[in-house]
Amino acid sequence: MTMNDTPRAPMSPTLLAKLTGGLGDHQRVEKLCSSMGLVYAEFLPDLIKSELGLDITVAYAGSKTGAMDELIAGLGPNVSVVNGSLRNWSQNFVLGCGNGFVLTLMERMLGAMPETMAPPALRPLSLMELDLAVMVFDKIANVLRSAVNAPGAFEPYLEAPRNIEDRLPPPEGQPDEYAAAIKMSVKLGTCVSHFTLVVPQKVLLKTVVTPPKAKAPTVKSEAWTQQLTHQVHRSEVTMDARIRLQSLTLETISRLAVGDVIPFLDSEDVKVEVSANGKDLYVCEFGRSGENYTVRVKDTINSDSELLKHLMN
């Protein structure tokens, strides 16, 4: 074997990423992250104020670098995430938002007054709250679109939001790129939460961050409220019905066999209690329509607004 036949050691992934523009030095990456953070701090509150009539405070909360999947996993619990892309800028970025902000926003949209609101108990979002998160992520992505050099004025594409524990794993074989996570704090009322943009460094290093031009303020809170109401009303909710049965002794219950009959407690109109998400909604009567068993609503347990608040939880 000659010296030319000696096998070469494979190049370090870190060195390869630096040579191909996929990994930048810390100072340059941090400068780009802070520039993006300043854009969010200045323009997202104005957007929320003009669209919704709500006052929020946004501030840059620092950045982290590392493998993209590790940064996403490090967002922590009680966070909703969405995969996104923006043509002519990045085919793969991720937005994460603390669920506390979405929960507080939902409460405000349902009429709660700021002075009566306490910080929400953090938990995964329900289906209805994920519907609201669609609009939250849309506003965050719109500021991003206006701030980066993406020719063509294309709109961001966002997948449906998911609670972070329900996020689909990346496709098998997809390389885990070096990325940067740009974290922002956001305050609404007494709730202090956060949102994060995770973007590959190869994209960020080519980005020219330009603050969007300020627009004349327009009040669109009524249209936004109607849009949110429509989003909530079209969400599907699983409902349950309970019918009380006659009391039986433990001895009788232990001897029940296939084919035995247990009578309803009510002898005439059979009372049915209907609930959703563990909350009682209606008092109904049991009946039948053709081949289907049905329940007919006889009374509501709460007002319309209270019903919606129950279903959000």
C-alpha atoms as a printed R data frame, in Angstrom:
    type eleno elety resid chain resno       x       y      z
1   ATOM     1    CA   MET     A     1   0.000   0.000  0.000
2   ATOM     2    CA   THR     A     2   1.409   3.393 -0.968
3   ATOM     3    CA   MET     A     3   0.900   6.631  0.937
4   ATOM     4    CA   ASN     A     4  -1.727   7.654 -1.620
5   ATOM     5    CA   ASP     A     5  -3.746   4.564 -0.705
6   ATOM     6    CA   THR     A     6  -4.037   5.539  2.961
7   ATOM     7    CA   PRO     A     7  -7.745   6.022  3.816
8   ATOM     8    CA   ARG     A     8  -8.654   9.537  4.858
9   ATOM     9    CA   ALA     A     9 -10.534  10.213  8.078
10  ATOM    10    CA   PRO     A    10 -14.071  11.538  7.469
11  ATOM    11    CA   MET     A    11 -14.479  15.293  7.857
12  ATOM    12    CA   SER     A    12 -16.048  16.477 11.101
13  ATOM    13    CA   PRO     A    13 -19.761  17.376 10.640
14  ATOM    14    CA   THR     A    14 -19.109  20.650 12.474
15  ATOM    15    CA   LEU     A    15 -16.233  21.600 10.171
16  ATOM    16    CA   LEU     A    16 -18.259  20.582  7.113
17  ATOM    17    CA   ALA     A    17 -21.176  22.749  8.259
18  ATOM    18    CA   LYS     A    18 -18.860  25.733  8.739
19  ATOM    19    CA   LEU     A    19 -17.310  25.279  5.298
20  ATOM    20    CA   THR     A    20 -20.704  24.974  3.575
21  ATOM    21    CA   GLY     A    21 -22.391  27.898  5.332
22  ATOM    22    CA   GLY     A    22 -24.523  25.823  7.704
23  ATOM    23    CA   LEU     A    23 -22.845  26.989 10.912
24  ATOM    24    CA   GLY     A    24 -21.777  30.512 11.814
25  ATOM    25    CA   ASP     A    25 -19.675  32.009 14.582
26  ATOM    26    CA   HIS     A    26 -21.487  32.828 17.807
27  ATOM    27    CA   GLN     A    27 -21.258  36.621 17.559
28  ATOM    28    CA   ARG     A    28 -22.680  36.773 14.039
29  ATOM    29    CA   VAL     A    29 -25.564  34.415 14.845
30  ATOM    30    CA   GLU     A    30 -26.397  36.286 18.051
31  ATOM    31    CA   LYS     A    31 -26.413  39.624 16.207
32  ATOM    32    CA   LEU     A    32 -28.905  38.280 13.657
33  ATOM    33    CA   CYS     A    33 -31.066  36.772 16.407
34  ATOM    34    CA   SER     A    34 -31.157  40.010 18.389
35  ATOM    35    CA   SER     A    35 -32.016  41.977 15.210
36  ATOM    36    CA   MET     A    36 -34.974  39.654 14.620
37  ATOM    37    CA   GLY     A    37 -35.921  39.994 18.272
38  ATOM    38    CA   LEU     A    38 -35.974  43.776 18.047
39  ATOM    39    CA   VAL     A    39 -38.297  43.595 15.023
40  ATOM    40    CA   TYR     A    40 -40.728  41.394 16.945
41  ATOM    41    CA   ALA     A    41 -40.550  43.648 20.008
42  ATOM    42    CA   GLU     A    42 -41.415  46.722 17.956
43  ATOM    43    CA   PHE     A    43 -43.963  45.461 15.458
44  ATOM    44    CA   LEU     A    44 -45.867  42.485 16.931
45  ATOM    45    CA   PRO     A    45 -47.525  44.599 19.682
46  ATOM    46    CA   ASP     A    46 -48.679  47.096 17.030
47  ATOM    47    CA   LEU     A    47 -50.088  44.275 14.906
48  ATOM    48    CA   ILE     A    48 -52.009  42.748 17.826
49  ATOM    49    CA   LYS     A    49 -53.252  46.176 18.889
50  ATOM    50    CA   SER     A    50 -54.494  47.106 15.416
51  ATOM    51    CA   GLU     A    51 -56.030  43.689 14.702
52  ATOM    52    CA   LEU     A    52 -57.452  42.856 18.113
53  ATOM    53    CA   GLY     A    53 -57.390  45.969 20.234
54  ATOM    54    CA   LEU     A    54 -55.266  44.283 22.928
55  ATOM    55    CA   ASP     A    55 -52.114  45.627 24.538
56  ATOM    56    CA   ILE     A    56 -49.200  43.189 24.735
57  ATOM    57    CA   THR     A    57 -45.541  43.682 25.551
58  ATOM    58    CA   VAL     A    58 -42.887  41.776 23.604
59  ATOM    59    CA   ALA     A    59 -39.159  41.664 24.413
60  ATOM    60    CA   TYR     A    60 -36.138  39.764 23.133
61  ATOM    61    CA   ALA     A    61 -35.248  37.003 25.613
62  ATOM    62    CA   GLY     A    62 -32.048  35.635 24.084
63  ATOM    63    CA   SER     A    63 -31.076  32.847 21.730
64  ATOM    64    CA   LYS     A    64 -29.708  29.323 21.758
65  ATOM    65    CA   THR     A    65 -27.859  27.364 19.089
66  ATOM    66    CA   GLY     A    66 -27.556  23.659 18.455
67  ATOM    67    CA   ALA     A    67 -29.113  20.826 16.486
68  ATOM    68    CA   MET     A    68 -32.582  21.801 15.268
69  ATOM    69    CA   ASP     A    69 -34.438  18.805 16.729
70  ATOM    70    CA   GLU     A    70 -32.718  19.289 20.086
71  ATOM    71    CA   LEU     A    71 -33.690  22.975 20.171
72  ATOM    72    CA   ILE     A    72 -37.330  22.107 19.424
73  ATOM    73    CA   ALA     A    73 -37.376  19.387 22.079
74  ATOM    74    CA   GLY     A    74 -35.876  21.906 24.504
75  ATOM    75    CA   LEU     A    75 -38.841  24.286 24.211
76  ATOM    76    CA   GLY     A    76 -40.291  22.489 27.226
77  ATOM    77    CA   PRO     A    77 -43.799  21.368 28.231
78  ATOM    78    CA   ASN     A    78 -47.055  23.277 27.743
79  ATOM    79    CA   VAL     A    79 -45.921  24.647 24.395
80  ATOM    80    CA   SER     A    80 -47.672  24.442 21.039
81  ATOM    81    CA   VAL     A    81 -45.589  24.223 17.877
82  ATOM    82    CA   VAL     A    82 -46.090  24.574 14.142
83  ATOM    83    CA   ASN     A    83 -43.877  23.686 11.179
84  ATOM    84    CA   GLY     A    84 -43.575  26.443  8.611
85  ATOM    85    CA   SER     A    85 -41.935  27.441  5.351
86  ATOM    86    CA   LEU     A    86 -41.541  30.684  3.425
87  ATOM    87    CA   ARG     A    87 -40.733  30.527 -0.267
88  ATOM    88    CA   ASN     A    88 -37.411  32.089 -1.236
89  ATOM    89    CA   TRP     A    89 -36.324  32.170  2.415
90  ATOM    90    CA   SER     A    90 -36.647  28.873  4.320
91  ATOM    91    CA   GLN     A    91 -38.329  25.560  3.566
92  ATOM    92    CA   ASN     A    92 -38.136  24.511  7.193
93  ATOM    93    CA   PHE     A    93 -38.651  26.651 10.285
94  ATOM    94    CA   VAL     A    94 -40.583  26.024 13.480
95  ATOM    95    CA   LEU     A    95 -42.594  28.381 15.666
96  ATOM    96    CA   GLY     A    96 -43.323  27.565 19.289
97  ATOM    97    CA   CYS     A    97 -45.662  29.457 21.624
98  ATOM    98    CA   GLY     A    98 -46.186  29.073 25.348
99  ATOM    99    CA   ASN     A    99 -49.721  27.843 25.990
100 ATOM   100    CA   GLY     A   100 -50.212  30.446 28.710
101 ATOM   101    CA   PHE     A   101 -50.441  33.195 26.079
102 ATOM   102    CA   VAL     A   102 -53.083  31.316 24.052
103 ATOM   103    CA   LEU     A   103 -55.107  30.455 27.184
104 ATOM   104    CA   THR     A   104 -55.083  34.078 28.332
105 ATOM   105    CA   LEU     A   105 -55.980  35.347 24.853
106 ATOM   106    CA   MET     A   106 -58.915  32.914 24.704
107 ATOM   107    CA   GLU     A   107 -60.160  34.145 28.068
108 ATOM   108    CA   ARG     A   108 -59.942  37.761 26.912
109 ATOM   109    CA   MET     A   109 -61.794  36.949 23.679
110 ATOM   110    CA   LEU     A   110 -64.587  35.416 25.759
111 ATOM   111    CA   GLY     A   111 -65.063  38.677 27.623
112 ATOM   112    CA   ALA     A   112 -62.914  38.372 30.756
113 ATOM   113    CA   MET     A   113 -61.718  41.675 32.182
114 ATOM   114    CA   PRO     A   114 -57.952  42.143 32.689
115 ATOM   115    CA   GLU     A   115 -58.345  43.126 36.335
116 ATOM   116    CA   THR     A   116 -60.207  39.890 37.153
117 ATOM   117    CA   MET     A   117 -57.844  37.527 35.313
118 ATOM   118    CA   ALA     A   118 -55.235  35.440 37.076
119 ATOM   119    CA   PRO     A   119 -52.336  33.750 35.256
120 ATOM   120    CA   PRO     A   120 -53.716  30.531 33.736
121 ATOM   121    CA   ALA     A   121 -52.891  27.049 34.968
122 ATOM   122    CA   LEU     A   122 -50.553  25.724 32.289
123 ATOM   123    CA   ARG     A   123 -51.650  22.616 30.390
124 ATOM   124    CA   PRO     A   124 -51.816  21.261 26.811
125 ATOM   125    CA   LEU     A   125 -54.244  23.106 24.547
126 ATOM   126    CA   SER     A   126 -57.662  21.716 23.682
127 ATOM   127    CA   LEU     A   127 -58.805  21.440 20.060
128 ATOM   128    CA   MET     A   128 -60.602  24.797 20.297
129 ATOM   129    CA   GLU     A   129 -57.554  26.485 21.781
130 ATOM   130    CA   LEU     A   130 -55.381  25.025 19.020
131 ATOM   131    CA   ASP     A   131 -57.810  26.648 16.564
132 ATOM   132    CA   LEU     A   132 -57.073  29.990 18.214
133 ATOM   133    CA   ALA     A   133 -53.340  29.216 18.113
134 ATOM   134    CA   VAL     A   134 -53.637  29.127 14.302
135 ATOM   135    CA   MET     A   135 -54.263  32.883 14.343
136 ATOM   136    CA   VAL     A   136 -51.551  33.558 16.930
137 ATOM   137    CA   PHE     A   137 -48.947  31.783 14.797
138 ATOM   138    CA   ASP     A   138 -50.262  33.566 11.705
139 ATOM   139    CA   LYS     A   139 -49.505  36.974 13.282
140 ATOM   140    CA   ILE     A   140 -46.027  35.853 14.383
141 ATOM   141    CA   ALA     A   141 -45.296  34.510 10.887
142 ATOM   142    CA   ASN     A   142 -46.528  37.714  9.226
143 ATOM   143    CA   VAL     A   143 -44.012  39.799 11.159
144 ATOM   144    CA   LEU     A   144 -41.320  37.297 10.149
145 ATOM   145    CA   ARG     A   145 -42.310  37.563  6.466
146 ATOM   146    CA   SER     A   146 -42.086  41.354  6.569
147 ATOM   147    CA   ALA     A   147 -38.680  41.360  8.246
148 ATOM   148    CA   VAL     A   148 -36.647  38.966  6.062
149 ATOM   149    CA   ASN     A   149 -35.341  39.213  2.512
150 ATOM   150    CA   ALA     A   150 -37.754  36.780  0.802
151 ATOM   151    CA   PRO     A   151 -38.294  37.970 -2.809
152 ATOM   152    CA   GLY     A   152 -41.725  37.551 -4.325
153 ATOM   153    CA   ALA     A   153 -43.936  38.684 -1.433
154 ATOM   154    CA   PHE     A   154 -45.056  35.105 -0.789
155 ATOM   155    CA   GLU     A   155 -47.159  34.273  2.260
156 ATOM   156    CA   PRO     A   156 -45.775  31.898  4.900
157 ATOM   157    CA   TYR     A   157 -47.123  28.344  4.854
158 ATOM   158    CA   LEU     A   158 -47.915  26.955  8.294
159 ATOM   159    CA   GLU     A   159 -49.049  23.460  9.182
160 ATOM   160    CA   ALA     A   160 -51.708  22.898 11.848
161 ATOM   161    CA   PRO     A   161 -50.473  23.649 15.387
162 ATOM   162    CA   ARG     A   162 -49.900  20.746 17.762
163 ATOM   163    CA   ASN     A   163 -49.117  20.405 21.427
164 ATOM   164    CA   ILE     A   164 -45.387  19.724 21.565
165 ATOM   165    CA   GLU     A   165 -45.892  16.202 22.904
166 ATOM   166    CA   ASP     A   166 -47.979  15.426 19.793
167 ATOM   167    CA   ARG     A   167 -45.422  16.793 17.323
168 ATOM   168    CA   LEU     A   168 -44.591  14.343 14.546
169 ATOM   169    CA   PRO     A   169 -40.953  13.213 14.437
170 ATOM   170    CA   PRO     A   170 -38.874  14.419 11.475
171 ATOM   171    CA   PRO     A   171 -38.784  12.106  8.442
172 ATOM   172    CA   GLU     A   172 -36.345   9.252  8.799
173 ATOM   173    CA   GLY     A   173 -33.006  10.068  7.248
174 ATOM   174    CA   GLN     A   174 -33.532  13.842  7.330
175 ATOM   175    CA   PRO     A   175 -30.311  15.494  8.564
176 ATOM   176    CA   ASP     A   176 -30.514  17.357 11.859
177 ATOM   177    CA   GLU     A   177 -29.290  20.818 10.829
178 ATOM   178    CA   TYR     A   178 -27.555  23.368 12.992
179 ATOM   179    CA   ALA     A   179 -30.127  25.968 13.969
180 ATOM   180    CA   ALA     A   180 -30.787  28.964 16.173
181 ATOM   181    CA   ALA     A   181 -33.728  29.445 18.529
182 ATOM   182    CA   ILE     A   182 -34.822  33.083 18.904
183 ATOM   183    CA   LYS     A   183 -36.864  33.442 22.103
184 ATOM   184    CA   MET     A   184 -39.257  36.304 22.855
185 ATOM   185    CA   SER     A   185 -41.135  37.055 26.058
186 ATOM   186    CA   VAL     A   186 -44.740  38.194 25.644
187 ATOM   187    CA   LYS     A   187 -46.940  39.746 28.334
188 ATOM   188    CA   LEU     A   188 -50.738  39.977 28.159
189 ATOM   189    CA   GLY     A   189 -52.408  41.227 31.306
190 ATOM   190    CA   THR     A   190 -50.922  39.309 34.243
191 ATOM   191    CA   CYS     A   191 -49.728  36.456 32.017
192 ATOM   192    CA   VAL     A   192 -46.056  36.396 31.046
193 ATOM   193    CA   SER     A   193 -45.332  33.774 28.405
194 ATOM   194    CA   HIS     A   194 -43.026  33.349 25.410
195 ATOM   195    CA   PHE     A   195 -42.753  32.355 21.773
196 ATOM   196    CA   THR     A   196 -39.770  31.050 19.836
197 ATOM   197    CA   LEU     A   197 -38.586  30.967 16.227
198 ATOM   198    CA   VAL     A   198 -36.302  28.022 15.400
199 ATOM   199    CA   VAL     A   199 -34.579  28.423 12.031
200 ATOM   200    CA   PRO     A   200 -31.637  26.647 10.347
201 ATOM   201    CA   GLN     A   201 -28.419  28.620 10.601
202 ATOM   202    CA   LYS     A   202 -27.756  28.205  6.867
203 ATOM   203    CA   VAL     A   203 -30.939  30.267  6.334
204 ATOM   204    CA   LEU     A   204 -30.321  32.757  9.126
205 ATOM   205    CA   LEU     A   205 -26.764  33.492  7.976
206 ATOM   206    CA   LYS     A   206 -28.079  34.587  4.565
207 ATOM   207    CA   THR     A   207 -30.881  36.687  6.042
208 ATOM   208    CA   VAL     A   208 -30.966  40.451  5.878
209 ATOM   209    CA   VAL     A   209 -33.236  41.547  8.715
210 ATOM   210    CA   THR     A   210 -35.144  44.690  7.750
211 ATOM   211    CA   PRO     A   211 -37.768  46.255 10.024
212 ATOM   212    CA   PRO     A   212 -41.102  46.434  8.183
213 ATOM   213    CA   LYS     A   213 -42.486  49.838  7.365
214 ATOM   214    CA   ALA     A   214 -44.909  51.117  9.942
215 ATOM   215    CA   LYS     A   215 -48.468  51.279  8.707
216 ATOM   216    CA   ALA     A   216 -51.203  53.632  9.767
217 ATOM   217    CA   PRO     A   217 -53.051  51.995 12.680
218 ATOM   218    CA   THR     A   218 -56.363  50.429 11.771
219 ATOM   219    CA   VAL     A   219 -58.851  49.029 14.233
220 ATOM   220    CA   LYS     A   220 -59.923  45.557 13.127
221 ATOM   221    CA   SER     A   221 -60.801  44.092 16.505
222 ATOM   222    CA   GLU     A   222 -64.435  43.450 15.568
223 ATOM   223    CA   ALA     A   223 -63.489  41.545 12.398
224 ATOM   224    CA   TRP     A   224 -60.846  39.578 14.286
225 ATOM   225    CA   THR     A   225 -63.333  38.760 17.051
226 ATOM   226    CA   GLN     A   226 -65.829  37.515 14.488
227 ATOM   227    CA   GLN     A   227 -63.112  35.396 12.887
228 ATOM   228    CA   LEU     A   228 -62.156  33.909 16.239
229 ATOM   229    CA   THR     A   229 -65.797  33.226 17.078
230 ATOM   230    CA   HIS     A   230 -66.252  31.448 13.759
231 ATOM   231    CA   GLN     A   231 -63.060  29.450 14.392
232 ATOM   232    CA   VAL     A   232 -64.336  28.365 17.809
233 ATOM   233    CA   HIS     A   233 -67.885  27.612 16.667
234 ATOM   234    CA   ARG     A   234 -66.765  25.295 13.874
235 ATOM   235    CA   SER     A   235 -64.647  23.156 16.214
236 ATOM   236    CA   GLU     A   236 -65.973  19.674 16.885
237 ATOM   237    CA   VAL     A   237 -66.720  18.625 20.467
238 ATOM   238    CA   THR     A   238 -67.345  15.095 21.735
239 ATOM   239    CA   MET     A   239 -70.551  14.967 23.791
240 ATOM   240    CA   ASP     A   240 -71.662  12.371 26.342
241 ATOM   241    CA   ALA     A   241 -75.132  11.506 27.650
242 ATOM   242    CA   ARG     A   242 -75.885   9.988 31.072
243 ATOM   243    CA   ILE     A   243 -79.130   8.253 32.046
244 ATOM   244    CA   ARG     A   244 -79.783   7.337 35.664
245 ATOM   245    CA   LEU     A   245 -80.792   3.737 36.305
246 ATOM   246    CA   GLN     A   246 -82.807   2.274 39.190
247 ATOM   247    CA   SER     A   247 -80.796   1.425 42.277
248 ATOM   248    CA   LEU     A   248 -79.805  -2.198 42.728
249 ATOM   249    CA   THR     A   249 -78.242  -4.034 45.640
250 ATOM   250    CA   LEU     A   250 -74.668  -5.219 45.351
251 ATOM   251    CA   GLU     A   251 -75.944  -8.801 45.501
252 ATOM   252    CA   THR     A   252 -78.218  -8.207 42.490
253 ATOM   253    CA   ILE     A   253 -75.455  -6.445 40.568
254 ATOM   254    CA   SER     A   254 -73.032  -9.311 41.185
255 ATOM   255    CA   ARG     A   255 -75.518 -11.756 39.662
256 ATOM   256    CA   LEU     A   256 -76.322  -9.819 36.476
257 ATOM   257    CA   ALA     A   257 -75.856 -11.861 33.332
258 ATOM   258    CA   VAL     A   258 -76.090 -11.287 29.592
259 ATOM   259    CA   GLY     A   259 -79.708 -10.483 28.684
260 ATOM   260    CA   ASP     A   260 -80.723  -9.084 32.091
261 ATOM   261    CA   VAL     A   261 -82.539  -5.739 32.008
262 ATOM   262    CA   ILE     A   262 -81.959  -2.742 34.312
263 ATOM   263    CA   PRO     A   263 -84.872  -0.230 34.239
264 ATOM   264    CA   PHE     A   264 -84.360   3.540 33.913
265 ATOM   265    CA   LEU     A   265 -84.890   5.534 37.100
266 ATOM   266    CA   ASP     A   266 -87.557   7.715 35.442
267 ATOM   267    CA   SER     A   267 -90.794   5.902 34.647
268 ATOM   268    CA   GLU     A   268 -92.187   8.451 32.124
269 ATOM   269    CA   ASP     A   269 -89.992  11.008 30.317
270 ATOM   270    CA   VAL     A   270 -86.468   9.658 30.787
271 ATOM   271    CA   LYS     A   271 -84.131  12.434 31.949
272 ATOM   272    CA   VAL     A   272 -80.729  12.593 30.215
273 ATOM   273    CA   GLU     A   273 -77.783  14.774 31.311
274 ATOM   274    CA   VAL     A   274 -75.573  15.819 28.371
275 ATOM   275    CA   SER     A   275 -71.995  16.970 28.918
276 ATOM   276    CA   ALA     A   276 -68.846  17.814 26.949
277 ATOM   277    CA   ASN     A   277 -65.280  17.931 28.229
278 ATOM   278    CA   GLY     A   278 -66.631  16.826 31.616
279 ATOM   279    CA   LYS     A   279 -68.981  19.830 31.921
280 ATOM   280    CA   ASP     A   280 -72.771  19.484 32.123
281 ATOM   281    CA   LEU     A   281 -74.438  21.418 29.303
282 ATOM   282    CA   TYR     A   282 -78.079  20.362 28.823
283 ATOM   283    CA   VAL     A   283 -80.955  18.500 30.407
284 ATOM   284    CA   CYS     A   284 -82.640  16.321 27.765
285 ATOM   285    CA   GLU     A   285 -85.303  13.653 27.405
286 ATOM   286    CA   PHE     A   286 -84.612  10.259 25.896
287 ATOM   287    CA   GLY     A   287 -86.431   9.257 22.704
288 ATOM   288    CA   ARG     A   288 -86.216   7.686 19.295
289 ATOM   289    CA   SER     A   289 -86.376   8.918 15.714
290 ATOM   290    CA   GLY     A   290 -86.706   6.165 13.129
291 ATOM   291    CA   GLU     A   291 -83.937   3.662 13.781
292 ATOM   292    CA   ASN     A   292 -81.872   6.104 15.853
293 ATOM   293    CA   TYR     A   293 -82.074   6.692 19.594
294 ATOM   294    CA   THR     A   294 -82.027  10.433 20.333
295 ATOM   295    CA   VAL     A   295 -82.141  13.039 23.091
296 ATOM   296    CA   ARG     A   296 -84.271  16.211 22.958
297 ATOM   297    CA   VAL     A   297 -82.968  19.337 24.678
298 ATOM   298    CA   LYS     A   298 -85.357  20.509 27.405
299 ATOM   299    CA   ASP     A   299 -83.201  22.965 29.342
300 ATOM   300    CA   THR     A   300 -79.713  24.528 29.360
301 ATOM   301    CA   ILE     A   301 -77.564  24.480 32.458
302 ATOM   302    CA   ASN     A   302 -75.519  27.633 31.691
303 ATOM   303    CA   SER     A   303 -75.608  30.702 29.466
304 ATOM   304    CA   ASP     A   304 -74.089  30.646 25.960
305 ATOM   305    CA   SER     A   305 -70.902  32.384 27.106
306 ATOM   306    CA   GLU     A   306 -70.534  30.066 30.068
307 ATOM   307    CA   LEU     A   307 -70.991  27.049 27.793
308 ATOM   308    CA   LEU     A   308 -68.166  28.279 25.562
309 ATOM   309    CA   LYS     A   309 -65.895  28.870 28.549
310 ATOM   310    CA   HIS     A   310 -66.590  25.329 29.766
311 ATOM   311    CA   LEU     A   311 -65.743  23.860 26.374
312 ATOM   312    CA   MET     A   312 -62.442  25.723 26.191
313 ATOM   313    CA   ASN     A   313 -61.063  23.902 29.248
